[in-house]
Amino acid sequence: MHNLCRVLSFLMVKYFIPYFWYSDLDQLTEIMKITGTPTQDFVQKLHSQDAKNYIKSLPKVQKKDFASILKYANPLAVNLLEKMLVLDAEKRVTAAEALMHPYFEPIHDPEEEIEAEKYDDTFDNMDLPLDEWKRITYKEILNFKPPQTLESKETAV
């Protein structure tokens, strides 16, 4: 696990954080320099015509070989990162699948792993005025009830 955290930290510092202050489109362009240009199938799934046009306007870039970027990382960690850093959510490894990856085998404990509810994406592509987004967010905060968690074996006294 520690090795995966170091790999993720390296990726964040070297490749993603420098672009934190860039616009969303600049960030996407920089990310695609590593992940490669999205497939035509992925572009067709996008709801925003502006997003489709933007991605189509970019030069085609091949996906980088993560192993060559992360030369000293555990090969299993690199393999897992490649499965996690996929733009198309339908092709990206789920959290449950990631936990079953061989990288986590030494610490995998199904009794401690709770599967989250499916993400509700009904609002993702809505074009609403700012005041409406504020109202929806405020209502969501008021209605939020933290899940009741079981005490971890590691933290149990």
Summary of the structure (lengths in Angstrom):
residues: 157
radius of gyration: 19.0
end to end distance: 23.7
largest distance: 57.7
contacts: 312
relative contact order: 0.10
helix: 52%
strand: 0%
